[in-house]
C-alpha cells in the first residue's frame, strides 16, 4: 500500500498537518509521498489518496474542490480520505461548526471519500473584535489550536 497526501495551504498550517500525518503513517511502516495539490497529477502509484485543505468562508477552499473534480476518474480507483483545517471549527459558535461539518460531509459524499477529519487550525494574529463576536470565539482563545494527537489518532484510523 502506498499513500499520497496532497494538500493546499494558505498560511502553512495545512502543510504542517499533512507533514504530521505523513510521519504518523510512516511510523507504522506505511510508504507515503507528500505533495502540494498542483504537483499531485499522477495518482496511479497510490492505493490511498488523502487530500487536505483549509476552511475559508466556512467552506473547503475552491482549489481543493477543483482538484477533486479534475481528478474524479483517477480518484475513483483509490481509497480517498479528506481533511480540513479550521480555527473556527473547534472554537466558534455551534452554528459555524455545523456548517463546516456539513460541507465536509457533502464533499465526502460527492467525491466518494471514505474518511474525513477536521483538524484545529492556527491564525497569525488575533481576530478583530467584530469577527470574534460573529464567530463566537472568546478573546482569550490561543492563536494556535493545533493538536498533533488528533492527527495521530486519525492516522491510526486510516
Secondary structure, DSSP 8 states (H G I E B T S, - for coil): -EEEEEE--SSSHHHHHHHHHHHHHHHTT-EEEEEEGGG----TT-SEEEEEEEEETTEE-HHHHHHHHHTHHHHTTSEEEEEEEESGGGTS-HHHHHHHHHHHHHHHHHHT-SEEEEEE-B-SS---HHHHHHHT--TT--SB---HHHHHHHHHH-
